[in-house]
Amino acid sequence: MAYEIVRLTDRPQLKEQAAGWFHEKWGICQEAYLDSMEECLEQKAPVPQWYLALEEGQIIGGMGVIANDFHNRKDLTPNVCAVYTEKSRRCQGIAGALLGFVCENMLGRGIATLYLLTDHTSFYERYGWEFLCMVQGDGETVPSRMYVHR
């Protein structure tokens, strides 16, 4: 089946559905997603941004770009966040396609360097990301890996 990658700014009617989907995947307050998405839709600044992979109108993957993904390195900004692909759709290149789309779209907005906080150890390297350093996530006891894409 074919899917398409869209910017929330191009499909603002998906805001509620997208906020609910991200909340369900990550357990972060749905209101926080709604607030960030509303700020995205106001288009006053390049960040935040939200992106979705859609198949027949259903969200099968998504991610955002926010100033800080809840860690202590406020200088490493902006951050790709909430990267998720439905389990049934993994290993089909969807996350990689989303990452490529997001990097290209942000470059068009004047942002050439993006950061990403993760516990994955080899996934992002496949898509041109480089391990940068370990950072302390808010409320976390063990540091997480910070990647950079330039």
C-alpha positions as CSV (number, residue, x, y, z in Angstrom):
1,M,0.0,0.0,0.0
2,A,1.2,3.5,-0.7
3,Y,1.6,6.2,1.9
4,E,2.2,9.9,1.8
5,I,4.2,12.2,4.0
6,V,2.5,15.5,4.9
7,R,3.3,18.5,7.0
8,L,0.7,19.4,9.6
9,T,0.7,22.9,8.1
10,D,-0.6,21.4,4.9
11,R,-3.3,19.4,6.6
12,P,-4.4,21.4,9.7
13,Q,-7.6,19.5,10.0
14,L,-5.5,16.5,11.2
15,K,-4.4,18.4,14.4
16,E,-6.7,16.7,16.8
17,Q,-6.2,13.2,15.3
18,A,-2.4,13.7,15.3
19,A,-2.3,14.9,18.9
20,G,-4.3,11.9,20.0
21,W,-2.1,9.6,18.0
22,F,1.2,10.9,19.4
23,H,-0.3,10.9,23.0
24,E,-1.3,7.3,22.6
25,K,2.2,6.3,21.4
26,W,4.3,8.3,23.9
27,G,2.0,8.9,26.9
28,I,2.8,12.7,26.9
29,C,-0.2,14.9,27.7
30,Q,-2.4,15.3,24.6
31,E,-2.7,19.0,25.5
32,A,1.0,19.4,25.2
33,Y,0.9,18.1,21.6
34,L,-2.1,20.3,20.8
35,D,-0.3,23.4,22.1
36,S,2.8,22.6,20.1
37,M,0.7,21.8,17.0
38,E,-1.3,25.1,17.4
39,E,2.0,27.0,17.6
40,C,3.2,25.1,14.4
41,L,0.0,26.1,12.6
42,E,0.4,29.8,13.5
43,Q,3.7,29.6,11.4
44,K,5.4,32.4,13.3
45,A,8.7,30.6,13.5
46,P,10.4,27.5,11.8
47,V,10.0,25.5,15.0
48,P,7.8,23.7,16.1
49,Q,6.8,21.6,13.1
50,W,4.9,18.3,12.9
51,Y,4.9,15.6,10.2
52,L,2.8,12.6,9.4
53,A,2.9,9.5,7.2
54,L,-0.6,8.7,6.1
55,E,-2.1,5.6,4.4
56,E,-5.7,5.8,3.4
57,G,-6.2,8.7,5.8
58,Q,-4.8,6.8,8.8
59,I,-1.6,7.9,10.6
60,I,1.0,5.2,10.3
61,G,4.0,7.2,11.4
62,G,5.0,10.7,12.5
63,M,7.5,13.0,14.2
64,G,7.9,16.5,15.2
65,V,10.6,19.2,15.5
66,I,10.6,21.1,18.7
67,A,13.1,23.4,20.5
68,N,14.1,20.8,23.2
69,D,13.1,17.2,23.7
70,F,13.2,17.3,27.5
71,H,17.0,17.2,28.1
72,N,19.6,19.3,29.8
73,R,21.5,20.4,26.7
74,K,19.4,23.5,25.8
75,D,22.2,24.5,23.3
76,L,21.5,21.5,21.1
77,T,18.4,22.7,19.3
78,P,16.0,22.1,17.5
79,N,15.2,18.5,18.2
80,V,13.4,15.9,16.1
81,C,11.0,14.3,18.6
82,A,8.3,11.7,19.0
83,V,9.6,9.5,16.2
84,Y,7.2,6.6,15.8
85,T,6.0,4.2,13.1
86,E,3.2,1.7,13.7
87,K,4.5,-1.7,14.6
88,S,2.8,-3.3,11.7
89,R,4.5,-0.9,9.3
90,R,8.1,-1.1,10.6
91,C,11.1,-2.2,8.5
92,Q,9.5,-0.7,5.4
93,G,11.5,2.5,5.2
94,I,8.7,4.8,6.6
95,A,10.7,6.3,9.4
96,G,13.7,6.8,7.1
97,A,11.5,8.6,4.5
98,L,10.0,10.8,7.3
99,L,13.5,11.6,8.6
100,G,14.6,12.6,5.1
101,F,11.5,14.7,4.5
102,V,11.9,16.5,7.8
103,C,15.6,17.3,7.3
104,E,14.8,18.6,3.8
105,N,11.8,20.6,5.0
106,M,13.7,22.2,7.9
107,L,16.7,23.0,5.6
108,G,14.1,24.9,3.5
109,R,13.2,26.8,6.6
110,G,16.8,27.8,7.2
111,I,17.7,25.1,9.7
112,A,20.5,22.9,8.5
113,T,21.4,21.2,11.8
114,L,18.9,19.0,13.8
115,Y,19.4,17.0,17.0
116,L,17.7,13.9,18.1
117,L,17.6,12.2,21.6
118,T,17.2,8.4,21.6
119,D,18.2,5.1,23.2
120,H,18.6,3.4,19.8
121,T,22.2,2.6,18.9
122,S,22.3,2.0,15.2
123,F,19.0,3.0,13.6
124,Y,19.6,6.7,12.9
125,E,23.1,6.2,11.4
126,R,21.4,4.5,8.4
127,Y,19.8,7.9,7.6
128,G,22.9,10.1,7.9
129,W,22.7,10.9,11.6
130,E,25.9,10.9,13.7
131,F,26.2,10.1,17.4
132,L,27.2,13.4,19.1
133,C,27.3,12.8,22.9
134,M,25.4,11.6,25.9
135,V,22.8,13.9,27.5
136,Q,20.7,13.8,30.6
137,G,17.0,13.5,29.9
138,D,14.6,15.3,32.3
139,G,13.7,12.9,35.1
140,E,15.8,10.1,33.6
141,T,18.5,8.3,35.7
142,V,20.5,7.0,32.8
143,P,21.9,9.4,30.1
144,S,20.5,9.0,26.5
145,R,22.3,9.3,23.1
146,M,22.2,12.6,21.3
147,Y,22.5,12.5,17.5
148,V,23.1,15.3,15.0
149,H,22.2,15.7,11.4
150,R,24.0,18.4,9.5
